[in-house]
């Protein structure tokens, strides 16, 4: 829309700047201060000058905000939309004047054209901030001189607009300028500014002047400006002039020179209430999608879980907040679909600040944080992490850094791009990592003379665990995006996901078992060391004190005291070793969630098989295999996993064998499916007990160490999603009960449809 807006045209902005003598009014652009704007600068009776400053500040502010957004998106380089691409800016090169013949014209042209809009008013942050401050000050002085209530509401609205522009630009600016010296300070400033924008937009929506425009509905349903309705004939001429003014404010050809061969732009309008809500959501998104990760992401596991949660939320891209529909309307259109992740601005800022100044989030050494993650996830001995052998130790951690960074970067993409990025970049990298991890484990065992049969492959287990996690998410995203619309496609995806979840649970279980065995071994070693120390102390105390006349009773009493003290010390030591850390609790929630998803997948595979046995599903049409086969379709869907050494790739024959329940009786198959969904429901209840709502704490319920709040940024699943999964379990169990009561000989009429209304990854019938 900025391409089409007359007020954002270069010549118009320059003309306004010259008429207002902006350069003279803004004395010191290096200091953010409005003290240079005195009351004498504003003539309370000259409302035209005040209006001109408000229009100029808001127009230039929109341009600078758009330029800041575009710069962040271009630098992040995760979006291919041509509006964000590097194109001709259309700026004129200023010819060198007399005495400046030695000036580098190319460099001058480059400096002039760094901004897409209005390069003639190119300035730093302080310049535009002072323009806003000057306009706000003039509006405030003018408001003081006015006693008209209606005018006060209008000026309040203008002040709120300029203030929210100022705060919004400040938030984007500081998040684009982070370095290792100011990362925490600037991020906290961005949090304050984003909250301020939300508060200002809330006040703007409740403003009486804005409420009047919301009532008039200036925008048609087709996105065009509506002609304003005049209440009486006396207002007709004024309203007609206003209609012409609005229509003349947008021209699709005004910035045509900037677009090259791209199609002609047309101004796009939305309802004012939706625009305010969308801006408010975007401002809030800056806090929880960008700032929270920077401020609170302190381990690799937590950062990963936070970014996985963020990728499932958001206000969408170019789509504004959809209008609320009545419950009577059953038909769903595109506006009812949930947004596909967070806004491109927040994605870009997150990518820009994910790794800079050779540190993760500008704060943590990536190699160290990967080593801590390996110890947390796979109980990797520190000897592997500090080994000086070639390819091991710090060299191995440095090798892991790039693929692990790519897994985090993929979570900043939307779901469609994430799948492509996973197939093209991440999975081939993990294929090579698995081979290199085997060499690291072999070197570790050889150097420490360990038995390969009894020693865990620590590096390999860690890489395999990360590989399976990426594979499982890849398949889950395909289901979420609707890439398996029919039951025969969905069945293969869910069956494969069940295998991946089982493999991931098995690896995590074996690692947890190894961790517990090591803790018990450490406990036993500490007990033996304490006993040896006590024995040595007793021997040293007895040698010089053996004298005649010594009573034996004292020896017995001290022996009894030591025997009573030893169990207490041992129990305290055992308790400290087995006490769960906060990350251990979070990992247990992850483990329960994985088990829940596995049972859901197993239940759906058996559910679909039972429906097929009951002739409630339509078989694939014969035309589907006219140019391909079911085997080839299966292989193409999962060809990204073919070259991975672990886990082993599943073939179409494995799928046919694993999903064939023809030899199972109908009653047993229904019972097995019911059991899977009942187990899933009980696991949902378990997670709901572990993840409590803040309302329950307000009622006096005390939270234990094993529980987490629903608003905890570190947990892997939220109560809303748990309730959605529980609804799927209940709905499918009810239909299975109905199916078990049906006569197997009764002819079925109608068509069975799979619905994803309750949850996007698990269907109901």
N, C-alpha and C positions, 0 to 999 in steps of 0.2 A: 504493500500500500504506500510506502514511502516513495517509491518510484513515481507514483501518480499524484502525490500530494504537492500542490503548488507552494505551500509554505516551506517545504523542505528543498525547494529548488535552489541551486547555488546562487543564482542571480538575485533571487528574492531575499535570501538570508543576508547576502552581502549588502543589499540596498537597505534593509532594515538596520543592519549594524551601523552603516554610515549615517543614517538619519538620526539614530539615537546616540551617536558618538560613543559607542561601546568602549573603544580603546581608551578614550579619555576618562570615562566613568570608572572603569576598572583600573585603578591606579597601580596596585601591586598584586600581580597574579600569583606571586610566590607564597602569599600568606592568605589563608582562608579567614577573612575578617570582613565584617560589614560595618565597621566603625567609620569607614570613609563615606558611608551613605548617611548624610545628615538630613534632618527634617527640612532644611531649606532646599534640598535637591528636588523635593516633590511639591508641586503645586496642587493642593487638595482640589482645586477647581478644574484642573486639567486632567479630566478622566481619560482623554485620548492618549496622553503620554503613558499613563499607568497601564492602559490596555495594550499599548504597543510593546511595552517592556514584558508584560505577561505573555503575549503572543510570541515575541522573539525568544524569550527564555524557554518556553515550552517547546517551540519548534526546533531550536538548536539542541535542546536537551534530548528530544526524541532522536535526532540525528546522531548525537554522540552516544546515546544508549545503544542504538542499532549498530553503530560502528564498533562499540565495545563487545557486543554479542557476536558480531561477525568475526572480529579478531580472535576471540576465544575459540570459536568453532573452526576457523581456518587453521589456527595453530594446533588444535587437538587432532585435526585431520582424521576424523572418524565419520564424516558425513559427506555425501557426494552431490547434494543439492546444488544446482548451478548458482542459486542466489548467494551461496556462501563461498563459491569458488573464486579463484584469483582471475578477475576479468579486467577489461579496460575500464579505467576509472573516469575517463573523459576529461581529465584536468588539463588545463593549458600550461605549457611550459613558459615560465617567465624569462624573457630574453635578458641577457646580461647588459647592464647599462655601462655608461662611460666610466672608466676607472675600475671596472670589474671584469675586464677581459680575461683575466686568468682564472676566473671562477669556472669550476667544472659544471658545465650545463647538465650533463647526465646525472650527476649527484643532486643538483638542484631540482631536476625534474622528478627524481625518485622521492625526494623529500616532500615535494608538493603533492604527489599522487599517492601518498601512503593512506589517505583517507578516501573512501569511495564518495561520500557526500561532502560538498562544500569545502574543498581543500584550501580555499582562500581564508577560511576562518579556522585553520588548523591551530590547535592550542593544546596545552597540557591540561591535567586534571584541575589545577587551581583556577585556570581561566574560566572553564565552564561552571565550576562550582561558585565562583564569584558572580557570574551572570545570574545564576539561580538566586543567590543571596541578595543581589541588588534588586531583582524583580520582586522577591518576597518582601523586602524592606519597603519598597515603594507601595506595594499593595497594602501592607499593614498601616503605613502612614495615611494612605487614602481612606482606609476603613475607619480610622480614628476620626477623620473629618466628616464622615457620612453618618447620618442618623436613620437612613432608610433601612427598614428591616429586610426587605426583599433584596436590596443591594448587599447587605451584610451576608446573606446566605450565598449569593453569587460569588462574592469575594472570598468567603470561606472555602467554597468549592475550588476556586482558582488557587488559593494558597495550598490546599491539600494536594492538588495535582502537582504543583511545582515541588512541594516538599517530598512527595513520594517519588517523583522522578530523581530528585537529588539523592535520596537515600538508596534507591534501587541502583543507580549508577555507581554510587560509592561501594555498595556490596560487590558488584561485578568487578569493579576496578581493583579492589584490594585482593580479591581472590585470584585475579590474573597477575598480581605482582608479588606473590609469595616467594620468600627465600628462607634459607635455614636460620637466618637471624631474626626474622619477624613472623614466622609461620603461626605461632600461637597468638601473638598480639593481633595480627591482621585478621586471622580467622575469627577471633572473638569480636572484632569490630564488625565483620560481615554478619555475624549472628545478630548483633544489636541492630544493624541496619535492616536486615530482613524482617525482624520482628516489628521494627518501626514501620516498614512498608505495609505489613499486614494490618497494623493498627490504623494507619492513615487511610488505607482503602476501606476499612470498615466504617470509619467516620465519613468517608466520601459517599459511600452508598446510602448512609442514613441522612445525608445533607438534604435540606428541603429543595434547593435548586436542582440537584441531581434527581431527586424523587420526581420532580415535575417532568423532567426529560424522560425518565423511565416510564411515566404514565403516558406520555405522548407517543412513545415507541417510534423513534426516528428511523428505524431500520425495518425494511420489509422482510418477509420470510425468505425471499430469494437473494438476500444480501445487498439489496439496493436501498438508497436513501428514500425514505417516505416523505411525501409532501406534508408539511405541518398543517394541522387543521386550525383555522382561525375561528374564534368564538363569536365574533361580531364583524360587521362590515367595516368598522373603524380600524380593526386590526388587519384587514385584508392586505393593504399595501405593504405594511411592515412584514407580514408573513411571506408575501411573495418575494420581497427583497431578500429575506433570510433563506428562502428556498433557492433562489438564484445564487446567493453567496455560497451555500453548501455545495451546490452542483458545480460551481466554478472553482471550487477548492481542489478538485481532483481532475487530472488530465492524463490519460494513459500514454500520451506521447511526449510529456514534458521532459522526461529523462531517457528518451529513446536512445540517445547516443551512448548511453552506458551499457546497453544490453546486447550489442552486436547483432547476431542473427537469431537471438532468442525471441519467443513469441511476445506479442504486446501484452503488457501487464494491465490488469484491471483491478481497481480498488475493491477490496473485500471488506464487508462490514458485518458486524455481529451485534446482537442485542447488548445494550450497555450493561445490564445486570450480569450477563454471562462474561463479558469482558472483564468486569471488576472481579468476579469470582475467579476467573482464570489467572489474572495477574496476582491475586492474593495467594492462590495455590502455588504459583511459580515462585513467589517470594518466600513462602514457607518451605518450598522444596529446596531452596538454596541452603537452608539451615540443616534439615534432616538428611538430605541426600549428599551434601558436599561437606559442610562444616563439621557435622557429627563424626564423619569418618576421619577427618584430619585431627580433631580434638580428642577422640576417644578410642580410635583404633590403635591398640598398643601391642597386639600380637598378630601373627599372620592368620591364625585360625579365626580370630575375632573379626579382622578386617574382611576376610572372605565371607563370613556369615553376614556381616553388615551389608556388604555389597550385593550378596544374593538376595537379601530382603529388599534392598533398594531397587533392584532390577524388576521386582514384582509389583512395585508401587508406582505412583506418579500421576501427574495431571495430563499426560499425553503430550503429543507434539504440537501440531498446528490446530488441533481440535480444542475448542473451548469447552467449558463445563456443559454437559448436555442438560437440557431441561428435564425436570422431573415429570414422570408420566404417571397417570392414574393406574390403580391396580386393576381396573376393568380392562385396560388395554393389554391384550395378551400377545399381540404381534410385536416382535422386536425388530428394530431397524439398526442401522449402523451407529446411531447416536447412543444406543443403549449398551454397546459393547465396551468393556473396560479398556482403559488406555494401555497402550503397549509400552510400558516403562516410563521412565522419567523424561523430562524435556531435554531437547538437544543441547540447550545452554548448560544445564546441570551436568549432563554427560561429559561435555567438553571440559568444563572446569574440573570435574573429577579426574579426567584423564591427564589434564595439565599438571595437577597437583599430586598425582599418584606416585610419581618418581621424579624428583628434581634435586639438583645439587648433590648427586650421587647418593641419595638417601630415599628410602621408602617414605612417602608423605613428607619428605624434607626433614625427617626426624630420626629415622632408624636405619642402621646399617643393614642392608638387605641380606647379606650373608649371615650375619648374626641372628637375624630374626627367622631365617629359614632353618638354621641349626636349632634354635629353640623350638620351632614347630616340629622338627623331626623328633626331638626328644619327647615332646608332649604327645605326638600322635603315634609314634612307633617305638618309643623307649630306646632310641638310638644311643649307644655308649658314646661318651665324650671323646674316647680314643679315636673314633672314626672321624670326628669333626676337627681334631687337631693334628691328624696324621700329616707327616711331611713327605709321604710317598707321592710320586708323580700321579696326578689325577685324583688324589684323595685329599681329605682335609679341606683347607680353604679353597683349593682349586676345584674340588667337587662342588662346594657350596656356590662358588662363582658360576660354575656350569649350570647349576639349577636356577640361578637368578632370572635369566631371560625367559625360560618357559613358565616359571611361576608368575612372573610379571604379566605375561601374556594371558594367563588364566584370570588375573584380576582385570586386565584391560578388557577382556571379552565380556565381563559383567557390566561394563559401561556401555556396551552396544545394545541396540534393541534386539529382540529375540530372533528376528530374521537374519540380521547380520552376525549375531553371535553364533548361530549354527554354521554359517559359511566360514567364519573365522576359525571355529573349532576344527572343521574338516581340513582347511587349507594350512593352518599354522600350528595349532596346539597338538593335535594327534600325531602328526609326523615328528614333532619335536620329542614327544614322550616315547615314541618308538625308538629313537636313538638313545634317550635317557635310560631306558630299561637295559639296553645292552651295556652302557657305561656303568650303570649301577651294579651289574653282575661282576664287573672287573673290580669295582671298589670293595665289594664284599669278599671276593676271592683274595685280594691283597690284604685285607684286614685279618682274615682267618690264617693266611700264611705267615704274616708277621707275628701274630700272637699264638701260633701253633694250636689252633682250635680245630675241633672236629666239624667237618661240614654237615655231618648227619645230625648233630645235636645243637649246632649254633644257628640262630636265626639269621636270615639274609636281611639285615636291617635296611640298607640303602635300597635294595630291590623292593622290599615291602612298602617302603615309603613311596617310591615312584609308582608302583602298581596301585596303591591306594589312591593316589592323585589321578592316575589314568582312569580308573574305574569311576571315580567321582565325576570326571569330565564326561565320560561316555554315558553315564546314567542321566546326567543333566541334558545331554544332547538328545537322547531319546525322549525324555520328558518334555523338552521344548517342542519337539515335533508333534507330540500329542496335543500340547497346549495350543499350538498354531493351527490345528485342524488338518494336518497333513495325512491323517489316517481317517477319512470320513466314513468309510464303510466298515462293517464288523470284521470282515476277513482281513482288512489291513490293520485295524485296531488290535485284533487278537495277536497278530505277529509282533507288533510293537510292545504290547503289554507283556507278552511272553518273554521277549528279549530283555525287557526292563526287569522282570522278575529275576532272571538269571544274573544280571549285573548287580542288583540289590543284594542277592544272596552271596555273590562273590565278595562284595564290599563288606557285608556284615561278617563273613567268615574271616576276612583279613583283619578287620578291627577286633574281632573276638580273640583271634590268636595273638594279636599284639597286646591286648589287655591281659590275657593270660600270662604272657611273657613278662609284662610289667608287674603283675602281682607276685609271680614267682621270684622276680628280682628283689622286690621289696621284702618278701619273706626271707630270702637269702641274706639281704643286708641286715635284717633284724637278727637272724641267727648269728651272723658274724659279730655284730655288736654285743650280743649276749656273751659269746665266747671271749671276746676281748675284755669285757667287764669282769668275767669270772677269772681270767688270767691275771688281770690287774689286782683284783681282790686277793687272790691267792698269793701273789708276790708281796702285797702289802702285809698280809697276815704273817708270812714267813719272816719278813724284815722286822715286824714288831715283836715276834716271839723270841728271836735270837738274843737280843740284849736284855730282855726282861725275865728270863728264866732264872729265878732265885729260889732259895729254900724258904719255906714258910708261905709260899704263894698259894692262895686259896683257889681251889678248882671251880668254885661256884661262879666266879667272875667270868671265866672262860665260857661256861655254859650260857650265861645270860647274854653275853655279847654275840654268841653264835645264834641264839634265838632271835635277837634283834635283827641280825643281818639276814636271816632267812625270811623274816616278816617284811623287811624293807625291799628285798630283791623282787618278789612278785609285783609289788606296787610300782617299782621302777620299770619293770618289764612291761606291765600293762600300759603304763603311760607312754612308753616308747612305742609300743605296738599301735596305740591309738594315734599317736602323732604321725607314724608312717602311713597308716591307712586312712587318715583324715582326708576327705575330698577337698581339693582346692576349687575356687570358683570356676576355673576352666574345666575341671573334671566334671562338675555338675552340668556345665553346658555341653560337654561331650556326651554325657549320658542322655541328655535330651535329644541330641543328634542321633544317638544309637536307637532310642525308642522310636524316633520319627522314621528312621530307615526301616525298622522292623514293621512299623505301621504301613508304610508304602509297599513293602514286600507282600504283606498279607492282603492288601487291597488288590495288588496285581494278580496274585494267585486266585483270589476270589473271583475276579472278573474273567480270568481265563476259563475257570470252571463254569462260571455263570453263562458265558457265551456258548460253551460246549453244551450245557444243559438246554439252552434255548434252541440250539441247532438240533439236538436230539428230539425236541418237542415240535420240530418243524415250524418254529416261530420266526426263523430267519430265512431270508431269501438268498438262495445260492448265487454265487457270482455269475453274471451273464456270460454266455458262450463267446460273445463278441469281444470280451476283455482279452482273451488269449489269441485274437486274430493276428496280431503283429508281435506278440510277446508271450511269455509264459509266467506262471505264478512263481516259478523258481527264479527267473531273471528279475522279476519285480522285487522279490525278497533280497536278492543279492545286491541290487542297486540301492535299496533303502539302507543297507548296512555295510556298504563297501568301504566306508571310511574306517572300519574296524579291522579290515582284512589283514593289514601288515603289522598289527600289534602282536608282539610275542605273547603277552599276557594282558588280559585273560584270553583263552583260546577263542577264536572266531567260531560262531555257531553257523551251521549250514542250514539250507532249506530242509534237508532230510532230518536234521535234529529238531527243527520246528514241527514237522509233520509227526514225528515220533513223540515229541513231548506234549503236543496238544491233541493227540488222538485218544479220546475217551470212549471209543465205540465199544470196547470190551467191558466198560464199567456200567453197572446197572444204573438206571435213571434215579432210583431212590438214593443210592450211595453217592452219586454225583451231586445231587441237590443237597444232601447232608454235608458233603465236603465244602461246597460253596457257602452254605450257611455258617459252617464253623469258621471259615476264613473271615467272613464279615463280622461275626460275633467277636472273634479275637481282635479284629481291627477296632470294633466299637469299645471293647474293654481297654485297648491301648489309647484310644482317644480320651477315655475317662481318666486314665493314668496321667496323660499329658495335661489335661485340664486341672488335675490336682497339683501338678508340678508347676504350672504356669497360671498364676492367680491374677485376677483383675484387681485394679486399684479400689473398686467399690467394695470388694470383700474385706479389704484392710480397713476401709473407713467404718465398717460395721464392727470393728473390734477384733477381727480375726488376726492372729499373729502369724507372720511368715517365718517358716523354718529355714534352715541353711540349705535344704535341698530344693527350695522353691524359688521361682523367679517371677517377677512382675511381667504382665503382658506388654508393658511399654519398655521392657529391657531391650536395649539395642543389640545385645550380644546373643540372644537366643535365636534358634534356627527356624522356629515356627511360631505363629501367633494364634491366639484363641479363635479368631474369626475363621482361619483356615481349618483349625481342628474341628470347629462346629460344622463347617461345610463337609469335611470328610465324614463326620458322624452322620450327617443327613444322608449321604450316599449309602453308608452302611445300613441305616434303618430302612431307606426306600428299597434297596435291593433285597434285604431280608424279607420285607413284606411281599414283594413280588415273588420271591422264591417260595414263600409259604403258600401264596396263591397258586403258583405253578405246581407245587407238590399235591395240592388238592384237586387238580384237574385230572380228568380221565385221559389216559394216554391214547385212547382210540378216538377221542372226539376230534372232529375236523376243525382246524383253526381258520378263522377269517380275519382279514385286515393285514396290516403291516406293522412290524415291530421297529420302533425308532429308538436310536441311541441319543440321549440328551445330556448335555454338559452344563445344565443350568446351575446345579448345586456346586460343582467344582469343574475347573477347566481341564483337568487331567483324568478324571474318573467319571464314568458315565452312569446314568440310571436308565431304566427302560420306560 
